[in-house]
Every structure is written in C-alpha cells, then in structure tokens.
C-alpha cells in the first residue's frame, strides 16, 4: 500500500503525463491542420491480400526505373514498385508484400543501374527506412527500427514537433531548390510544346499535345533527328553526381558483395513464384558517362553482374542506346530521363521484350496515328 506521499507522487506524475498527452494531441491537431496531413491508422501490418485481376508486369528498382520507365501504354495490368534510392533488398521486400497480387508467369523488370551494387546497404542506420513505414509489413523491413516505427505508425502525435520542423524545413529546401534549378525555364515545358500551326491551312496537330510522348511517329522522329540541346547545361549536375557517386558514404565498392547476394535472393524469389525476371540497365546521359572515370561502368556494373548468379534471368543492357543517351532533350538531369525520354525508352523496351518473346504484340498500346493532318 502507498502512503500519502506515495499517492501524491503517483497523482502528480499521472497529472503531468495527462497534461503532456493533451498538449501533444493539441499540437498534433495544429500540425495536421496547417500541413493538411490527416492521421492515418496503422496499415499494411500484414502482406497484401489476394486480388482477382492480378498484375502481369511489375517493375522494381531505384529512381532510374521510377523516372525512366513507364507502363502507361502497355496493354497489361502493371505494378510500379520502384522508388528513390531503393536497394535490391527493398525490391525483394516489396515483391514479398505484393506477391499475392502478382499473376503466375508475370514479367518482373529489375532495374540494374550503375549505382545498384555500390549503394550503401539497408541496415539499422538506413535514413530512408521510414519511406516503407505504412507501405510494407514491419515484419519484412530489414533491420527494422522498432521504436521509430512504433512512434510513426502508432503514436505519431508524440512526433508532431519533429514532423512540423521537418515539414517546414522541406518547404524551405523545396523553395530554394526551385529557385536554383539548373534547368533553364524553357526546358521545363519541352514535353508539351508543339510547333505553331497555321490558322486555316497547312499541317494541323492530329493528337492531343499531352499524347505526343506516346505517339510513334513523334518517337521515331526524335530518335532519328534528336532535338538540339547543349550539353553545357548538364555540366553542373554531372559534377554533382560524380562527387556523389565517388566521394560520399552513400556509395562505396565495399558494398559490392552484399548487393550481389541481395540481387541473387531477389531473382531466386521471382523464380520460386514462377515469375519471369528480366534485368535491364536504363541509359544515363552520354554527358554523365563521359564525365565518369573510364572504368566506372566496367567496375561498378558489369564486373558485378559477371560475379552474380543470374539463375538464367536475361540481362538487357540499354546503356549504349546512343539515340537515347546522346539526346539531351530526353533527360531531366544527367542520369534521369524526363517524361518524353521515359515514354521513348519504354517504347524501345516494349519492342525488345516483344521480339524476345517475353510479351505478346497486343501489349502495344502506343499511338500510331499520324502526328499531323492537312486541312
């Protein structure tokens, strides 16, 4: 039994905790009102349930696949599981989360980029781990930060002060980044700009301007006659990427072996589920390739692939697709294709996969109408 002093202490502590919780709830309410960020109850504690119309084609990989590969005009049920700075280990996690939604014999496109093998492993210090909270089951996340996960998913109101500061910081950084964009303003609208048209007679655009990236006539014209964009505007970004890939802790050859093993596990999981894994390398710009050391692709990509047991999975290398990599118009920065470039590369990939028997011809849903009509 507590004496009177003990009871007072319990009451005082309980009161302080109650006040702290109330203040936390109130601050959280203010934070969510200002940021328009509603409270979401914990989700995806278990793997996703089975669905009727399962996915027939899936892509996994880092931002190269996320930005540069689209299934927009693939006539198939597709699933995008690519993400920024995503390692092979998380490719595997996401496939495990969605395996009941993926069709037997589905095609799994695995992006193998120049940085895939040198990327820092996903350990307990992984700063991007929180990207997967609420997206995949916590039981699948490698080296889960349990305390951090519980705070974010179950008691987020205790983190509202931190979240508010982060939201404000992100807004400031976004504004500064927008002001200092290395792309010139006119480049930002290239995807929807069309030539001026005569008011009554002559060539008239035959399709919606938004459909130009997916029009085959426009695609072939761009591949055969690249739009003139000076490589000078890519130099600053190329230097930034060079230093990032070579001189930061995020990338290092010491991670080669473990990433190779993770890729082998990823391929084995695809095989186990009777899926068809195909590895691809999406072309980075020629400007970036020229800026890297001469042995970069060989040492960081090809030697690692040679040392990896691909278990019969085919590897298709598009890094030497010169009518893409040398066309600066197709890139948003030195290593990522823009919307136009992504649509064109995805068209080339689709045709390659059809030719090699991975996809049927009827998968092709690109626009084959004439680009212009004469009136």
N, C-alpha and C positions, 0 to 999 in steps of 0.2 A: 504494500500500500504506500502511496506517495504521502509525504507530509505536506503541510500547507505551502512551504516554499517550493517543493517539487511540483505541486499542482500549478502554482503561479508561473513557474518556468515553462511548463507544458503549454499553458494557456497563452503565454507571451510568444513562444515560438510558433504555435499554431496560428496566432493572430498575424504575426509577421509573414508567415507563409501564405496565409489567405490574402493579405493585402498585396503581397508580391504577385500572386497569381492574378488578382483582379487588375492590377496595374499592367501586367503583361498582356492580359486579354484586351484591355482598353488600348494599349499602344499597338497591339496587333491589328485591332479594328481600324485605327487611324492609318497604319501602314497599308492595309489591304484596300482601304478607301482611296488613298492617294495614288497607289500603283495599279488600281483596278485588278488586283490579283486575288481572286477568290480562294477560299480554303478548300482544298481537295482532300477527301478522306483517303487513307492509305489504299493503294491499288496495286494490282499485279503482284500480290504476295505469293501467288502460285503461277504456274505456267498457263498460257492462254488455252482456252477451251477449243475443242474441235469445231470447225465450221463446215458448212455444206459445200460452198464453192471455194475450193482451196486454191492457193496461189500456184501458178505454173512456172513462174520465173521470179527469181529473187536476186538482189544484189547486196553484197556486203563489202565493206572497205572503209577507207578514211575519206577525207574531204575531196580527194581526186575523183572518187567514184560518186560521192554525193553531188558534186557540182557538175561533173562532166559526162554523166551517163543518165539518160532518161528513157523510161519505157512508155513515154507519152503516146507514141504512135506504134507501139507493139500491140497487136490484137491478141492480148493474153492477160490473164489475171496476174498482176505483178505486185511485188512487195519490196519496198525500199528500206533496207536495214543498214545503210551506210551512215557514217557520222564523222564529225570533226575529230581528228587525232585518234581514230579508232584503231586499236591493235587487232591482231588475229585472235587473241584470247577473247576479246569482246565480240568479234564476229561470231565466234562459237557460242558465246553466251546468248546472243540474240537469236541464233538459229534454234538453240535449245528452248528458248522462251516461246518461239512460234512454231515448233515442229509439228504440232497437231493441225496447223493451218496450211501446211505446205503439202502439195499433191505428191503422190508417188511418181517417181521419174521426173520430178521438177528439175529445171535447169538453175544451178546456183552459180552466179557470176561472182568470182572472188577477185577483187582488185588487188594487184600486187604492184605497189608504186615504188619509186626509187628510195623512199624512206621507210618502207614497211619493215625491213629487217633491222634497221638501226634505231628504231623507236624505243624509247625507254619502256621497260616492262610495266605492266599494271600491278603494282604492289600496294602496300598499305599507305604509301605516301602519294599515291596517284591523285593529283589535283582534279582530274576530270571524272573521277568515280561518281560524283554526285549527278552527273548527266544521266545516269542509268537508274537513279532512285525513282520509283514510281513507274518505271518503264519495263523493268525485268524483275523477276523474283529475287529477293535478297539472298536466297539460298544459292543463286547462280553467280553472283558477283564475286570475282576473285579478291581474296583478302579484304573482305568487307569491313569498313569502319563502322562497327556496330553502333557505337554511341552517336556518331554523326548521323547514321541512318535513322535511328530512333528519334533523334531531335527533329530531323527534317520531315519525317513521314508521320510521326505520331504526336509530337508536341511542338509543332512549328511556331506556336505563339511564344515560346521561350527564346526563339531566334530572331524575332521581328526586328530588334535593334540592329543586329548584324545584317539582316536582309535589307533593311531600309538603307543602311550605309552602302551596301553593295549596289543596290538599285540606283542610288544617286551617283555613285562612282561610275557605274556603267553608262549612265546618261551623259555624264561629262566626257568620258572617253569616246563615246559614240559621236558626240558633237565635234570634238577635236579631230577625230578620225575623218569625219565627213569634210571638215574644213581643209584637211591636209591630204585628201585623196590624191594619189599620184596620177590617177587617170584624169585626162582633160575632160571638161564638161561635155563636149560634143561626142566623146566616145561612149558615154553612158547610155545614149539613146540609139546606138547603131542598129540594135535589133529590130526597131520598128520604123526606121527612116526608109522612105521609098522615094524614088525619083519623082520630080514634079511631072504632072500629067497635063496634056493639052486639054482645054476646057470642053472641046466638042469632038475633034477628030484626032486620030493617031492612037498609039498604044494606050490602053487603059488597064490598070491593075485588075486582074481577074479574080483575086482572092482577098480575104481579109488580111490587112497588114500583119496581124498577130500570127497568121499561119505561114508567113514567109519562111521562118526557120525550118518548117516541116515540108516545104514544097520541094519536090525532087529536082525540078528544073533549076530552082534557085540554088539548091545544094550543089548540083553538078557545075553550075556556072561559077560558084565560089571556089570549088576545088580546082577548076581548070584555069580560072583567072582570079587569083587572090586579090582582095581589096588592099590598096597600098596604105599601110600603117607603119610609120617609122619605128624601128626597134629602140630608138633613143628613149622613148617614154617608159620602157621596161627596165632600163639600166638600174635605177634606184631600187626597184623591187627585186631585181635579180641579185644585187649586192646584199640586200636584207636576207633573202632566202639562203644565199651562200653562207653567210655568217650563222644563220640559224641551224642549218644542216650540219655544219662543220664544227662550230665553236660554242655550242650550248650543251647543257647536261641532258637536254631532251632527246638528243640523238648521239649514239656512240656505237662503234663496232663491237664493243663488249656485249651488246645485246643480240648479236647475230644468232648465236646458237639457240638461245631460248625462244626467239621468234621463229626460227626454223622449226623447232619442235611444236610450237603452237600452231603453225600452218599445217604440219602433218596431222595433228589432232583434229583440226578443222576439216581437212579433206577426208579423214577416216570417218568422222561423224556423218558427213554427207553420204559417203559410201554405205555406211551402216543403215541409213534411212532410205536407201535406194534412190538417192538424188544423183544428178549428174553435175559434178563440179567442173567448172572451166575457169582457168586463171587467165587474167588479161592485164596488160600494162597500158594505161592510157597515156597518150603523148603529152609531155610537158613541152613548153615552147623551145624552139631552137635557140632563142636568146639565152635561156637558162642553161640548156645543155652546153652551149659554148662557154658559158661563164664558170661551169664546174670544172674541177680538175679532170684531166684526160681519162683517168682510170675510174672515175666515180661510178658510172653505170655498171662497169665490169665488176668492181669490187663490192659495191653495195647492193647490187641486184642480181646480176647473172651468176656470179660465183655462189651466192646463197641458194639460188634456185637449183644449181647443179648439185649442191650438197643436201638438198631436201628430197625426201622420198615422196614424189607426187602421186604415187599409187595408181598410175595410169591416167590421171587427170591431165588434160591437154593444156598447154600454155600457149597463148596467142599474144605476141608482142607487137603493139602498135606504136612503140616509141619512135620507130623510123618511118612513120607515116608522114612523109615530108610535106605533102599538100595540106596537112593539118598543122604540123609543128612549126612550119615556116610562115604560116599565115597569122600574123599578129592580130588581125581583125577578129580572130576567133577566141582570143584569150582575154579574161578579165584581169589577170595578172600573170606573172611569169610562169606559174605552174598550174593554173586552173583555167579550163575552158569556160567561156561565158555561155549564155543561153543558146546563142546561134551555133557556137562551136560544139556544145553538148549535143544539140539536135543532129548536127552533121556527123559527129563521131558515132553517135548511137545508130545512125543510118548505116554507116560503114560496118559497125559491129554486127548489126542485124543481118546484113547481107553475107558477111563472113560466116556467121552461125548457120544461116540457111544453106550456104554452099557446102559446109562441112557436116550437114545432116543433123545439127542439134535442134533446129527449128524448122517448121513447115513453111512453105512460101506464103500461105494465107495469114501468117503472123504480121505481114507487111501492111500497115495502115497509114503509110505516108501519103501525102497529097501529090497525085500525078497529073493534076490539071495544068493546062498552060498557065504560065505566070501572068501573061498579058493577053488581052484580046484587042482587036482593032474595030473601031466603030467609025 
